[in-house]
Amino acid sequence: MEHDEPLDRVARIQADWRRERPDVDITPQGVIGRLHRLADRLTEELCLVYGRYGLSEGEFDVLCALRRAGEPYERAPGKLAAHTMVTTGAMTKRIDRLERAGLVTRRRSDDDQRGRIVGLTRPGRELIDRAFTDHMRNERHLLDLLAPAEAESLEALLTTWLLRMEHPPAPGSQ
């Protein structure tokens, strides 16, 4: 950070902690605190686009998971939950709302009569195609706040960190 830039909120909090608890290493807060604040700000910006289409973040995720499935744009609710990282209970609520809105349908599974399959309707596919295009335009706008080399470096760092969080190396292997 250059010296002529104002302190951001995290830097001010760190300065307070350094004064109050000089015995504690607060350097991780510089990264974690900023990532947390950035995630909150990004979510706000992304949700503005979802809202333009009458969707919540979770509903957008469900429609995207169905659209990514390819024709016939169907998945079982359990697979949808896995592809959107939510519980099956939360998934049921999302599917109920999307079904009431005419964006998805539910039918019995051909393989298992107890199972259900969720599919995009034509209006659901048209809506998610428009919303996803707008979403990608918005993400491009947000990422363009960084230079291309900065964005590339950040993606590489975040990829490495996320992989290590999701698949921790065996003790002593790092």
Secondary structure, DSSP 8 states (H G I E B T S, - for coil): --TTS---HHHHHHHHHHHH-TTS--THHHHHHHHHHHHHHHHHHHHHHHHHTT--HHHHHHHHHHHHT-TT-EE-HHHHHHHHT--HHHHHHHHHHHHHTTSEEEEE-SS-TT-EEEEE-HHHHHHHHHHHHHHHHHHHHHHTTS-HHHHHHHHHHHHHHHHHHHS---TT--
